[in-house]
Amino acid sequence: MTGPLIRNSIRRLRFEHGEMTQEELGRRAGGTRQTIIALEQGKYLPSREPAFRISRAFGARLEDVFDYGWHRVAPAVAESCPALHTSAIPHMDEGG
C-alpha cells in the first residue's frame, strides 16, 4: 500500500466547474486557499464537515469528490476483509 488511502478529485472538479480557483473553492466551502492546496497535494485529510462542505460547493456527492482507495490494498487483504468491498459501504442515497 502506497500513498494516502483516501484520494480526492478536487483539482479535476475545480477545472470542470469553470476553472474555479483554489481561493474561490475555499471561500465557498468555508475554508482557505491553503487548505485546498494541501488537500490537492494529499497533505491533508479533511474531517467530515469540511469534506461535505467541499462536496456541496461542487454540487456533488461526497463519494464523487473523495475516493476511499480500498482498491489500493493488497488483493489478499481486500479479499479477506468484507468491510473493504464497495458493496459493504452504504451510500447516502441508499439510506446509509
N, C-alpha and C positions, 0 to 999 in steps of 0.2 A: 504494500500500500504506500503510495507516494503522494505528497501534497495534501491540501485540505480535503476533507471528506465532503464538505458542502461547497459546491461551486455556485456561481451566480451568472446571470445573463444581463447584468446591469448595463454594461458598455453597449452591447448589441441593442438592447431595448432603448437606450438613450438615442442612438442613431436612427432607430426605426420610428421614434417619436420626434421627428423634425430636428435631429441633431441637437437634442436637449443638452445643455451644458451640465457639468457636474454641479455647478453652483445653483442652477435652476432646480435640478432634482433634489439637492439638499434642502432648498427653500420649500419646495412642495411637500417634502417628506418630514419637514420639521427638524432637519439636521444641518450639517455643514458640508461645504465642498470637500474639506479634508476627510470627512467620514466616507464620502462617496469614493474618493481616491483610494483610501485604504481598503474599502470593500472590493473595488475593481482589481486591486493588486493582490487580493487574497490575504491581506494582512489583518483583517478584522472580520469577525463573525457577529452579526447583529443579534440582539435578543429578539423575542417575538414581536414586541410592539414596533420597533423600528423596521423590522422586516415586513410587517403588514403595511406600515405607512409607505414604504418604498413601493411595494406591490400596488397599492391603491393609487400612488402617483402615476403609475403606468396604466391604470385601469386593468390590471392583470391579476390572475390568481397567484397566490404565494408560490405554488409549485412551478409556475411559469417563469418566475424570477430566480428562485433558489432551488437547486437540484441536490438532493441528498445522494452522494455518489456511491451507493451500495454496489454498483457495478464495478467499482474500482477495487473492491475487496477480493482477495484470492478466491477463485471459484469454489474450492473445498470449504472455505469458511462460510461463504454465502449459502452454499447448499445445505450446510449443517445448521444454519440459523434462520428459522422461518421468519423472524422479525425483519430480515433484510430483503425479503421478497416484496416486490411492489404490491402484490395482491393483499399483503398483510397490512399495508399502510392505508389507513382510512383517508378518504378525500373529503374535502369540505362539502362538496355538492352531494355527497352520499350520507350526510348527517354525522360524519366522523369528526 
